[in-house]
Amino acid sequence: MSYDKVEVIVVGAGPAGTSAAYCLARAGVEVVQLERGKHAGSKSVMGGIFYPNALERLKEGLSIDAPFERRIIEQKIWGLTSDAVAGMNYRDYHFSGGRRNACSVLRAKFDRWFGKKAEDAGSMLITETRVDDLLVENGKVVGVRTDRPDGDLRADVVVIADGVNSLLLNKLGIRKKPSTGHTSAAVKEVIGLPREKIEERFNLKGDEGVAIEIVGEATKGMTGIGFLYTNTESISIGIGVMCSDLKEKGLPLYDVLEDLKHHPVIKPLLEGGVPLEYLAHLIPEGGYYEVPKIYGNGFVVAGDAASLVNAAHREGSNLAVESGALAAEAVLQARKKGDYSENALRLYKELLDESFVIKDLKKYRNLPKFADGHGEAFFAYPEMVSIAAREMMTVDGVTKREKQKKILRALTKRRSIAKMASDAFALFRGML
């Protein structure tokens, strides 16, 4: 392989970049993948849920030996107040046995495994290499400039998958700086626990797992969500809130996470645990309207760099894998023609537009607007549900009719009927 010119350069070794490298290498394309970390996954962070179907769409059976932690058989949604929780859950043993719909995952393990699959297919992964700029000639991207001595590397096409803070898209001037109102900051801690403790506390066996999404007191009135996922021998717990709210409140996010860990409902689940890892990350949550131009002369853009995150359904890594695969397909078609122009690579956008990725983002295109104008709802409604539940469960000689009146008075004091109706309508529009 030549070190001054290759067919394809992939920038980034997250799910999007590795998916593209894997698909291209399997097709016999000369691929170099550049990663600034010490290994694939060393700079990668996410909450910790992955959908194996994303890998199966690349190749049947690919997910069988993936280093997943637990298969999620139960999803819970909790609304916290200062001393209570109200929520709902769905447990389905259809997802145990041979079926895997969602799995908890530790990205450091998963990304290294996925990167090795791409290398086995023929891609060359070069780590500890920062890509500082794109090489552009006559309006066409023709390679990259790295921080290595004599570090210019040329290619027919560059797959840009360098994450939410994509330096390269900023250099190209095709993506505005992510808005603090459409970008969330997330912190996560991995806490070690013996697997028998995890299975006892969450009523699990074997490789079964639970995912819990947490609103209300968890985010201190900020727009966002907390989460708790069971791994094989650890718990992933974290918080993600909009950067604009975080700036306005002035709260250190690690303090918010510490408060969540010590909540009377959460603390017993973590008791005896040993902190193993602490991570932080930014997540693009602007949705459909924040997707930048994803193709041009000599380049395509995939994953978080393209703002491909479906916050409504906790989907990001699977969208990254799918976008990487579709980017590879467009590159392969361009390769057949010997044409890597913007017109030829337009196929990538056409493929993405017809995929579930863009169709789902388009469906929820108004949801970020709802979150912007109704952030307080993340805090108000869990409290209101808890008030109603506590009153109805308390047996104190007061008639149920009087209790209903008391509940209505308490709820309307916190949020008027008109405001509740407005919230419901706005949410309905956002979910259409």
FENFENGI-V858019 format. One record per pair of residues at least 24 apart in sequence whose ideal C-beta (glycine too) atoms are under 7 Angstrom apart, sorted by sequence separation. I is the first residue (numbers start at 1). J is the second residue. D is the distance in Angstrom with one decimal. If there is no record, write none. Layout:
I_J_D + I_J_D
This chain:
6_30_4.9 + 7_31_6.9 + 71_95_6.2 + 134_158_6.6 + 222_246_6.5 + 237_261_6.4 + 285_309_6.0 + 387_411_6.8 + 6_31_7.0 + 9_34_6.6 + 71_96_6.6 + 284_309_5.4 + 302_327_4.7 + 326_351_4.4 + 6_32_5.0 + 204_230_6.9 + 283_309_6.1 + 285_311_4.5 + 326_352_5.4 + 13_40_3.8 + 222_249_6.0 + 300_327_4.5 + 384_411_5.1 + 202_230_5.7 + 1_30_6.1 + 71_100_4.8 + 220_249_6.8 + 323_352_6.3 + 326_355_6.3 + 14_44_5.3 + 72_102_4.2 + 300_330_6.2 + 384_414_6.0 + 72_103_6.4 + 131_162_6.9 + 220_251_6.2 + 300_331_6.8 + 383_414_6.9 + 384_415_6.8 + 71_103_5.2 + 72_104_6.5 + 198_230_5.4 + 70_103_6.6 + 322_355_6.1 + 69_103_6.6 + 70_104_4.9 + 134_168_5.6 + 226_260_5.4 + 323_357_6.1 + 380_414_6.0 + 23_58_6.4 + 68_103_3.8 + 69_104_4.2 + 235_270_6.2 + 322_357_5.4 + 380_415_5.5 + 22_58_6.6 + 69_105_5.9 + 220_256_5.6 + 68_105_5.5 + 69_106_6.4 + 131_168_6.7 + 134_171_5.9 + 195_232_5.9 + 219_256_6.9 + 133_171_5.7 + 134_172_6.7 + 195_233_4.9 + 235_273_6.4 + 319_357_5.0 + 19_58_6.6 + 194_233_6.5 + 184_224_6.2 + 193_233_6.6 + 192_233_6.3 + 193_234_6.2 + 67_109_4.5 + 192_234_4.9 + 193_235_5.9 + 218_260_5.1 + 234_276_6.1 + 298_340_5.4 + 67_110_5.8 + 191_234_6.0 + 240_283_6.3 + 66_110_6.7 + 190_234_5.2 + 191_235_4.8 + 297_341_5.6 + 297_342_4.6 + 300_345_5.7 + 67_113_5.1 + 190_236_5.5 + 191_237_6.6 + 217_263_7.0 + 296_342_5.1 + 377_423_5.5 + 66_113_6.2 + 295_342_6.5 + 52_100_4.8 + 188_236_6.0 + 189_237_5.7 + 300_348_4.9 + 189_238_6.7 + 308_357_5.9 + 374_423_5.6 + 51_101_6.9 + 188_238_3.4 + 295_345_4.3 + 310_360_5.3 + 51_102_5.6 + 52_103_6.1 + 187_238_5.8 + 295_346_6.0 + 310_361_6.1 + 186_238_5.9 + 187_239_5.9 + 312_364_4.8 + 374_426_6.0 + 49_102_5.4 + 50_103_5.5 + 186_239_6.7 + 295_348_4.9 + 373_426_6.9 + 186_240_3.7 + 294_348_6.4 + 295_349_5.6 + 310_364_6.7 + 49_104_6.2 + 50_105_4.3 + 185_240_7.0 + 294_349_5.8 + 312_367_5.6 + 48_104_5.3 + 184_240_4.6 + 185_241_6.4 + 370_426_5.0 + 48_105_5.8 + 184_241_6.1 + 370_427_5.9 + 48_106_6.9 + 184_242_5.4 + 185_243_5.2 + 294_352_6.9 + 184_243_6.6 + 50_110_6.7 + 183_243_5.0 + 370_430_3.9 + 46_107_5.8 + 181_242_6.2 + 185_246_5.7 + 369_430_6.9 + 45_107_6.5 + 44_107_4.3 + 180_243_3.9 + 181_244_4.3 + 366_429_5.5 + 367_430_4.1 + 180_244_4.2 + 366_430_4.5 + 367_431_6.9 + 41_107_5.3 + 42_108_6.7 + 187_253_4.9 + 364_430_6.8 + 41_108_4.6 + 44_111_5.1 + 180_247_6.3 + 187_254_5.8 + 364_431_6.9 + 185_253_5.9 + 189_257_6.6 + 201_269_5.6 + 41_110_6.7 + 41_111_2.7 + 187_257_5.3 + 291_361_7.0 + 40_111_4.5 + 41_112_5.1 + 40_112_5.3 + 39_112_5.7 + 288_361_4.2 + 40_114_6.9 + 287_361_5.5 + 288_362_5.1 + 40_115_3.2 + 197_272_6.8 + 289_365_6.1 + 287_364_6.0 + 288_365_3.9 + 287_365_5.9 + 191_270_5.7 + 193_272_6.7 + 193_273_4.8 + 287_367_6.4 + 192_273_6.0 + 287_368_5.0 + 191_273_3.8 + 192_274_4.3 + 286_368_5.6 + 191_274_6.7 + 285_368_6.5 + 191_275_5.8 + 192_276_4.8 + 33_118_6.7 + 40_125_6.6 + 191_276_6.6 + 189_275_6.1 + 190_276_4.6 + 190_277_4.1 + 39_127_5.7 + 38_127_5.8 + 189_278_5.2 + 33_123_5.5 + 35_125_6.5 + 37_127_6.3 + 38_128_5.9 + 33_124_6.8 + 188_279_4.9 + 31_123_4.3 + 32_124_5.0 + 33_125_4.8 + 34_126_5.4 + 35_127_4.9 + 36_128_7.0 + 25_118_6.0 + 31_124_6.8 + 36_129_6.4 + 187_280_4.8 + 32_126_6.3 + 35_129_6.8 + 36_130_4.6 + 186_280_6.8 + 22_117_5.9 + 26_121_4.7 + 34_129_4.9 + 186_281_5.1 + 18_114_4.8 + 22_118_4.1 + 25_121_3.9 + 14_111_6.7 + 18_115_5.5 + 21_118_4.3 + 25_122_3.8 + 34_131_5.5 + 185_282_5.9 + 186_283_5.8 + 13_111_6.6 + 25_123_4.0 + 15_114_6.9 + 22_121_5.5 + 183_282_5.6 + 184_283_4.7 + 18_118_5.1 + 183_283_6.8 + 22_123_6.8 + 183_284_5.9 + 184_285_5.3 + 13_115_5.5 + 21_123_4.1 + 183_285_6.5 + 182_285_5.7 + 182_286_3.3 + 104_209_5.1 + 178_284_5.9 + 179_286_6.6 + 182_290_5.7 + 102_211_7.0 + 13_125_6.4 + 34_146_6.7 + 96_208_5.9 + 165_282_6.6 + 175_292_3.8 + 164_282_4.8 + 174_292_5.6 + 164_283_6.6 + 174_293_4.6 + 11_131_5.0 + 164_284_4.9 + 32_153_6.7 + 1_124_6.3 + 169_292_6.2 + 104_229_4.6 + 106_231_6.4 + 104_230_6.1 + 104_231_5.1 + 245_375_6.4 + 104_236_6.9 + 169_301_6.6 + 11_144_6.5 + 9_143_6.6 + 76_210_6.6 + 78_212_5.9 + 80_214_6.0 + 9_144_5.6 + 73_208_4.9 + 81_216_6.2 + 82_217_5.7 + 71_207_5.6 + 73_209_6.7 + 74_210_4.6 + 75_211_5.3 + 76_212_4.4 + 77_213_5.1 + 78_214_4.8 + 79_215_5.4 + 80_216_4.2 + 81_217_5.5 + 169_305_6.1 + 70_207_5.2 + 71_208_6.5 + 72_209_4.9 + 79_216_4.4 + 80_217_4.1 + 70_208_6.3 + 71_209_6.0 + 72_210_6.8 + 80_218_5.2 + 20_159_4.7 + 70_209_2.8 + 72_211_4.9 + 160_299_5.8 + 166_305_4.0 + 69_209_6.8 + 158_298_6.4 + 164_304_4.5 + 20_161_6.6 + 47_188_6.6 + 157_298_5.5 + 158_299_4.7 + 159_300_5.6 + 160_301_4.6 + 161_302_4.7 + 163_304_4.9 + 17_159_6.6 + 157_299_6.5 + 161_303_4.8 + 163_305_5.9 + 45_188_6.7 + 159_302_6.3 + 162_305_5.6 + 9_153_6.1 + 17_161_3.5 + 161_305_5.8 + 16_161_4.1 + 160_305_5.6 + 9_155_4.2 + 8_155_5.7 + 11_158_6.5 + 14_161_6.3 + 7_155_6.4 + 8_156_6.6 + 11_159_6.8 + 223_371_5.3 + 4_153_6.8 + 5_154_4.4 + 6_155_5.2 + 7_156_5.2 + 8_157_5.5 + 9_158_4.8 + 10_159_4.4 + 11_160_5.5 + 12_161_3.8 + 14_163_6.6 + 4_154_6.2 + 5_155_6.9 + 11_161_6.1 + 12_162_4.5 + 8_159_6.5 + 10_161_6.4 + 11_162_4.9 + 12_163_6.3 + 223_375_3.5 + 222_375_7.0 + 224_378_6.8 + 221_376_6.8 + 223_378_5.6 + 141_297_6.4 + 142_298_6.0 + 11_168_6.5 + 140_297_4.0 + 141_298_3.5 + 139_297_5.8 + 140_298_4.5 + 141_299_4.4 + 221_379_4.5 + 219_378_6.2 + 70_230_5.5 + 70_231_6.3 + 49_211_5.9 + 69_231_3.9 + 70_232_6.1 + 69_232_4.7 + 161_324_6.6 + 215_378_5.1 + 216_379_5.9 + 216_382_3.1 + 215_382_5.7 + 216_383_6.5 + 159_327_5.6 + 157_331_5.5 + 157_334_6.9 + 47_227_5.2 + 49_229_6.3 + 85_265_4.6 + 48_229_4.7 + 83_264_5.8 + 47_229_6.8 + 80_263_6.2 + 157_340_4.7 + 156_340_5.1 + 80_265_6.7 + 182_368_5.8 + 48_236_4.3 + 47_236_6.8 + 47_238_6.1 + 181_372_5.8 + 45_279_4.5 + 45_280_6.9 + 45_281_3.7 + 58_321_7.0 + 54_318_3.8 + 49_314_6.0 + 57_322_6.7 + 55_321_6.8 + 50_317_5.4 + 51_318_4.4 + 54_321_4.0 + 58_325_5.7 + 54_322_6.2 + 57_325_6.9 + 46_316_6.4 + 46_317_6.0 + 20_302_6.1 + 16_302_4.0 + 17_303_7.0 + 16_303_2.6 + 15_303_6.6 + 14_303_6.1 + 86_382_6.4 + 86_385_4.4 + 86_386_5.0 + 19_320_6.9 + 81_382_6.4 + 15_317_4.8 + 19_321_4.4 + 23_325_5.2 + 79_381_6.8 + 80_382_6.1 + 81_383_5.2 + 84_386_4.8 + 79_382_2.7 + 86_389_5.4 + 16_320_3.8 + 20_324_3.9 + 24_328_4.8 + 15_320_4.1 + 16_321_6.9 + 19_324_3.0 + 23_328_3.6 + 27_332_5.6 + 81_386_4.5 + 14_320_6.5 + 15_321_4.9 + 19_325_5.2 + 29_335_6.8 + 79_385_5.8 + 84_390_6.9 + 16_323_5.6 + 17_324_6.4 + 20_327_5.0 + 24_331_6.4 + 79_386_7.0 + 16_324_4.2 + 20_328_4.6 + 15_324_6.9 + 8_331_6.2
